[in-house]
Amino acid sequence: MSEPQALVIDDNSKNVSVLTRLLATQGLATIQVTHPTKLAGALEQVEDVKVVFLDLEMPVTDGFQVLSQLKSDSRFEATPIIAYTVHISEIHVAHERGFDGMVGKPLDADRFPDQLARILKGEAVWEAQ
C-alpha cells in the first residue's frame, strides 16, 4: 500500500511548498497541482488521498469550479476538501458551496498539526488561521 497522500491545488508555488513541508511532517506525501489545467493529469496519480487543500482563486478556473469537478469524482466522496485561501471573507460561501472546511493563509505552523488531525478525523475545521 502506498503512503497516504494530500492533494494540494494552488497556483502559488511558495504556498504549495510551505503546505507540502507541513504535510510531510505529519506523514503525508503530496500531489501538487499548480494550475487547474493540470488537474486531470495529476488525478491519474491519485491512489490514497486523505485530504484535498484547494485554493479559491486561480487562473482560468476558480476553486469552486474545481470543487465541483472533485465532488463528481467517486474517488473523493469521502475525502475532505478544504478551502485553503487568503480570502477568509469567503468562509460562508465556501461552506454553502460544499467545502468541508477552510484554513486561511498564511498557515500557522504551530496550529496546523492540530487542524490537520481534526480534518483527518472527519471534524469540520473552519478557521481563518
C-alpha positions in Angstrom: 0.0 0.0 0.0 1.3 3.5 -0.8 1.9 6.3 1.5 -1.2 8.4 2.4 -1.4 11.5 0.2 -2.7 15.0 0.3 -3.8 16.7 -2.9 -2.7 20.4 -3.0 -4.2 22.6 -5.7 -2.8 26.1 -5.7 -1.2 28.3 -8.3 1.3 29.9 -5.9 4.4 27.7 -5.8 5.5 29.3 -2.5 2.2 28.4 -0.8 2.4 24.8 -2.2 6.0 24.5 -0.9 5.0 25.6 2.6 2.0 23.3 2.8 3.9 20.4 1.3 6.6 20.7 4.1 3.9 20.9 6.8 2.1 17.9 5.4 5.4 15.9 5.2 6.0 16.5 8.9 2.6 14.9 9.5 3.4 11.8 7.4 1.5 12.7 4.2 3.0 12.7 0.7 1.8 15.5 -1.6 0.4 15.5 -5.1 0.9 19.1 -6.2 -1.2 20.9 -8.9 -0.1 24.4 -9.6 -2.5 25.1 -12.5 -6.1 23.9 -12.8 -5.5 22.7 -16.3 -3.0 20.1 -14.9 -5.6 18.6 -12.6 -6.7 15.8 -14.9 -3.1 14.5 -15.3 -2.5 14.7 -11.6 -5.6 12.7 -10.8 -4.1 9.8 -12.8 -1.5 9.5 -9.9 -4.1 9.5 -7.2 -4.2 6.4 -5.0 -4.9 7.2 -1.4 -5.8 10.8 -1.0 -6.8 11.6 2.6 -7.4 15.3 2.2 -7.5 18.0 -0.5 -6.4 21.6 0.0 -7.8 23.8 -2.7 -7.1 27.5 -3.3 -10.2 29.5 -4.2 -8.5 32.0 -6.6 -6.6 30.6 -9.6 -6.2 31.4 -13.2 -8.7 30.1 -15.8 -10.7 28.0 -13.2 -11.6 29.1 -9.7 -11.6 26.8 -6.7 -15.4 26.5 -6.7 -15.3 25.0 -10.2 -12.5 22.6 -9.2 -14.6 21.6 -6.2 -17.5 20.6 -8.4 -15.1 18.5 -10.6 -13.7 16.7 -7.5 -17.1 16.2 -5.9 -18.3 14.5 -9.1 -15.3 12.0 -8.9 -16.3 9.0 -6.8 -12.7 8.7 -5.5 -13.3 11.9 -3.5 -16.7 11.0 -2.0 -15.3 10.5 1.5 -12.3 12.9 1.1 -12.4 16.2 3.0 -11.9 19.1 0.6 -10.6 22.1 2.4 -10.6 25.7 1.1 -7.1 26.9 1.5 -7.1 30.7 0.9 -6.3 34.2 1.8 -9.9 35.1 1.1 -11.2 34.2 4.5 -14.2 36.5 3.9 -15.4 33.7 1.6 -15.9 31.3 4.5 -19.7 31.3 4.4 -19.7 31.0 0.6 -17.2 28.1 0.8 -19.4 26.4 3.4 -22.6 26.9 1.3 -20.9 25.6 -1.9 -19.8 22.3 -0.3 -16.3 22.7 1.0 -15.7 20.5 4.1 -13.7 23.2 5.9 -11.4 26.2 5.5 -7.9 27.1 6.7 -6.6 30.6 6.0 -3.3 31.6 4.5 -0.7 32.1 5.8 -0.8 28.9 7.7 0.1 28.9 11.4 2.8 26.1 11.6 2.0 25.7 15.3 -1.7 25.2 14.8 -1.6 23.2 11.6 -0.9 19.7 13.1 -4.0 20.0 15.2 -6.1 21.4 12.3 -4.9 18.5 10.1 -5.6 15.9 12.8 -9.1 17.2 13.2 -9.7 17.2 9.5 -8.5 13.7 9.1 -10.8 12.6 11.9 -13.7 13.9 10.0 -14.2 17.1 12.0 -15.2 20.3 10.3 -12.4 22.9 10.6 -13.4 26.4 9.7 -10.6 28.7 10.8 -9.1 31.8 9.4 -5.7 30.6 10.6 
